[in-house]
Amino acid sequence: MNIGKAHQKRYRKLLRTFFLFLTSLLIVTASASVYNLMYMQSYPIATEAADVQFVTGADSTAAGASIGTNGTYVRFNSMAGWPNATRVYEDAVGIQNLDTSARTIELKYDSWSGSTANIDYIYVKIFSDGTQQGSTIIVGTAGSSTGSLSIPASSTWRVQWEIKWAAGALSTDTVSVTLQLIVAGE
Protein backbone atom coordinates (compact mmCIF):
# COMPACT_ATOMS: atom_id res chain seq x y z
CA MET A 1 0.00 0.00 0.00
CA ASN A 2 1.52 3.20 -1.15
CA ILE A 3 0.29 6.28 0.67
CA GLY A 4 1.36 9.64 -0.59
CA LYS A 5 3.46 12.03 1.44
CA ALA A 6 0.53 14.41 1.94
CA HIS A 7 -1.60 11.54 3.30
CA GLN A 8 1.23 10.40 5.57
CA LYS A 9 1.55 13.91 6.95
CA ARG A 10 -2.20 14.09 7.65
CA TYR A 11 -2.13 10.59 9.13
CA ARG A 12 0.69 11.54 11.55
CA LYS A 13 -1.14 14.75 12.48
CA LEU A 14 -4.35 12.79 13.12
CA LEU A 15 -2.40 10.20 15.14
CA ARG A 16 -0.76 12.96 17.24
CA THR A 17 -4.14 14.60 17.86
CA PHE A 18 -5.60 11.24 18.87
CA PHE A 19 -2.74 10.65 21.38
CA LEU A 20 -3.16 14.18 22.78
CA PHE A 21 -6.88 13.50 23.21
CA LEU A 22 -6.17 10.19 24.99
CA THR A 23 -3.57 11.86 27.26
CA SER A 24 -5.94 14.68 28.22
CA LEU A 25 -8.72 12.14 28.85
CA LEU A 26 -6.38 10.20 31.18
CA ILE A 27 -5.40 13.41 33.04
CA VAL A 28 -9.03 14.44 33.50
CA THR A 29 -10.00 10.98 34.68
CA ALA A 30 -7.05 10.77 37.09
CA SER A 31 -7.75 14.18 38.65
CA ALA A 32 -11.51 13.75 39.01
CA SER A 33 -12.65 13.06 42.57
CA VAL A 34 -15.48 10.82 43.46
CA TYR A 35 -17.13 11.64 46.74
CA ASN A 36 -20.36 11.27 48.61
CA LEU A 37 -22.02 14.01 50.60
CA MET A 38 -23.39 13.09 54.00
CA TYR A 39 -25.41 15.33 56.27
CA MET A 40 -25.73 15.78 59.99
CA GLN A 41 -28.71 17.56 61.42
CA SER A 42 -29.75 18.38 64.95
CA TYR A 43 -33.31 19.39 65.61
CA PRO A 44 -34.25 20.91 67.91
CA ILE A 45 -31.32 22.46 69.73
CA ALA A 46 -32.80 23.66 73.00
CA THR A 47 -31.83 26.30 75.53
CA GLU A 48 -31.17 25.35 79.12
CA ALA A 49 -30.23 27.26 82.24
CA ALA A 50 -26.50 27.60 82.87
CA ASP A 51 -25.16 25.50 85.76
CA VAL A 52 -22.38 28.01 86.41
CA GLN A 53 -23.30 31.68 86.51
CA PHE A 54 -21.93 35.10 87.40
CA VAL A 55 -23.55 36.57 90.52
CA THR A 56 -23.13 39.88 92.31
CA GLY A 57 -20.30 40.28 94.79
CA ALA A 58 -19.67 42.77 97.57
CA ASP A 59 -17.81 45.12 95.19
CA SER A 60 -20.06 44.64 92.15
CA THR A 61 -21.70 48.05 92.56
CA ALA A 62 -18.35 49.85 92.97
CA ALA A 63 -17.01 48.03 89.89
CA GLY A 64 -20.15 48.84 87.89
CA ALA A 65 -20.97 45.17 87.33
CA SER A 66 -23.90 44.49 85.05
CA ILE A 67 -24.77 40.79 84.93
CA GLY A 68 -26.75 39.46 81.98
CA THR A 69 -30.26 38.06 82.51
CA ASN A 70 -29.09 34.43 82.42
CA GLY A 71 -25.88 34.95 84.43
CA THR A 72 -23.55 33.99 81.58
CA TYR A 73 -22.19 37.48 80.93
CA VAL A 74 -20.87 40.29 83.11
CA ARG A 75 -19.65 43.75 82.17
CA PHE A 76 -17.84 46.21 84.43
CA ASN A 77 -18.14 49.89 83.58
CA SER A 78 -16.84 51.70 86.69
CA MET A 79 -13.46 50.13 87.44
CA ALA A 80 -10.73 52.72 87.87
CA GLY A 81 -7.48 53.33 89.70
CA TRP A 82 -5.06 56.08 90.66
CA PRO A 83 -1.68 56.54 88.99
CA ASN A 84 1.12 54.75 90.87
CA ALA A 85 -1.30 53.09 93.32
CA THR A 86 -3.03 49.70 93.32
CA ARG A 87 -6.85 49.59 93.33
CA VAL A 88 -8.28 46.26 94.52
CA TYR A 89 -11.84 45.09 93.89
CA GLU A 90 -11.80 42.09 96.24
CA ASP A 91 -15.24 40.79 95.24
CA ALA A 92 -15.99 42.32 91.83
CA VAL A 93 -18.23 39.41 90.88
CA GLY A 94 -18.97 35.88 92.02
CA ILE A 95 -18.84 32.64 90.08
CA GLN A 96 -21.54 30.32 91.37
CA ASN A 97 -21.93 26.60 90.68
CA LEU A 98 -25.65 25.81 90.77
CA ASP A 99 -25.08 22.18 89.80
CA THR A 100 -25.40 19.26 92.23
CA SER A 101 -21.85 18.15 91.40
CA ALA A 102 -18.49 19.87 91.01
CA ARG A 103 -17.82 21.64 87.70
CA THR A 104 -14.50 22.32 86.00
CA ILE A 105 -13.88 25.97 85.15
CA GLU A 106 -11.01 28.08 83.85
CA LEU A 107 -10.82 31.87 83.75
CA LYS A 108 -8.39 33.11 81.12
CA TYR A 109 -7.14 36.30 79.51
CA ASP A 110 -8.53 36.93 76.01
CA SER A 111 -7.62 40.47 74.92
CA TRP A 112 -7.20 44.09 75.87
CA SER A 113 -6.98 47.44 74.14
CA GLY A 114 -6.60 51.14 74.89
CA SER A 115 -3.84 52.87 76.88
CA THR A 116 -2.12 49.56 77.67
CA ALA A 117 1.35 51.16 77.77
CA ASN A 118 0.27 53.21 80.80
CA ILE A 119 -0.74 50.22 82.95
CA ASP A 120 1.82 48.69 85.31
CA TYR A 121 -0.43 45.64 85.78
CA ILE A 122 -3.91 44.22 86.03
CA TYR A 123 -4.15 40.97 87.97
CA VAL A 124 -7.29 38.86 88.21
CA LYS A 125 -7.59 36.15 90.87
CA ILE A 126 -10.25 33.71 92.05
CA PHE A 127 -10.77 33.05 95.77
CA SER A 128 -12.72 30.51 97.82
CA ASP A 129 -13.04 31.26 101.54
CA GLY A 130 -9.97 33.52 101.51
CA THR A 131 -7.76 31.03 99.63
CA GLN A 132 -6.65 31.78 96.07
CA GLN A 133 -7.71 29.12 93.59
CA GLY A 134 -5.36 28.50 90.68
CA SER A 135 -2.92 30.96 89.16
CA THR A 136 -3.08 34.73 88.87
CA ILE A 137 -4.19 36.05 85.47
CA ILE A 138 -1.76 38.68 84.23
CA VAL A 139 -3.78 40.79 81.81
CA GLY A 140 -1.82 41.40 78.61
CA THR A 141 0.04 38.09 78.80
CA ALA A 142 -1.07 35.65 76.12
CA GLY A 143 -2.24 32.34 77.56
CA SER A 144 -2.49 33.68 81.11
CA SER A 145 -5.14 31.75 83.03
CA THR A 146 -6.17 30.41 86.41
CA GLY A 147 -5.69 26.93 85.06
CA SER A 148 -8.34 24.24 85.32
CA LEU A 149 -10.25 24.48 88.62
CA SER A 150 -12.95 22.31 90.17
CA ILE A 151 -15.65 24.44 91.78
CA PRO A 152 -17.70 22.34 94.23
CA ALA A 153 -21.47 21.97 93.94
CA SER A 154 -23.49 24.86 95.37
CA SER A 155 -20.35 27.00 95.85
CA THR A 156 -19.70 30.64 95.04
CA TRP A 157 -16.16 31.85 94.46
CA ARG A 158 -15.21 35.54 94.29
CA VAL A 159 -13.23 37.20 91.51
CA GLN A 160 -10.70 39.85 92.55
CA TRP A 161 -9.26 42.53 90.25
CA GLU A 162 -6.05 44.44 91.08
CA ILE A 163 -5.33 47.47 88.88
CA LYS A 164 -2.17 49.59 88.96
CA TRP A 165 -1.77 52.49 86.55
CA ALA A 166 1.74 53.77 85.81
CA ALA A 167 2.93 56.92 87.60
CA GLY A 168 2.59 58.95 84.39
CA ALA A 169 -0.94 57.77 83.54
CA LEU A 170 -3.43 60.52 82.75
CA SER A 171 -7.06 60.76 83.83
CA THR A 172 -7.99 60.34 80.16
CA ASP A 173 -6.27 56.93 79.88
CA THR A 174 -8.54 53.88 79.70
CA VAL A 175 -8.23 50.20 78.83
CA SER A 176 -10.77 47.55 77.91
CA VAL A 177 -10.18 43.95 79.03
CA THR A 178 -11.88 40.75 77.92
CA LEU A 179 -11.61 37.51 79.90
CA GLN A 180 -13.21 34.15 79.14
CA LEU A 181 -14.79 31.83 81.69
CA ILE A 182 -14.61 28.30 80.31
CA VAL A 183 -17.02 25.84 81.91
CA ALA A 184 -16.46 22.18 81.00
CA GLY A 185 -19.46 20.55 79.30
CA GLU A 186 -21.96 18.17 80.74
C-alpha positions, 0 to 999 in steps of 0.5 A: 500500500503506497500512501502519498506524502501528503496523506502520511503527513495528515495521518501523523497529524491525526495520530498525534491529535488522537494521542493528545486526546487520549492523554488529556482524557487520562489526566481528567480521569485521574484528577476527578474526585469521586465523593459522597455528601453526607449530612448531619442535622440536629433538631431541635437544639434547646436552651437550658439554664446555665449550671455556672453563673456570674452573681453579684459580689460585695464590690459589684456596685463599685465596679459597675458590674452588670450581669446578663439576665441568664448569668452567663455574661458580666460587664464592668463599667466603673473600674478605675485606679489612681496613677502609681497606686493599686486599686483592689476590687476584692469581690468584683463578681462571684462565680456560682456553681448551681449544679449538684456536682463539682464543675471544671472551670477556667478563667483566662485572659482573652484580649485588651486594648486602649492605653495599655502602655500606661498600665503597670499591671492588672491581675485577676484572681479567684478566691474561695473562703480567703484562699486563692484558687489556681494561678493569677491572670496577668492581663496582657500576657497571652495564655495567662489563666487560672488553670483548670479548677474544680468548683464544688457543687453549690459553691460561690467563688469571688473574683478579685481585680487588682489594677495599677496604673503607671505613675505617668498615667493621665485621667484620660487613659482607659483600657478595655479587658476581655476575659473568658470563663470556660465551663467544662461541658456536661 
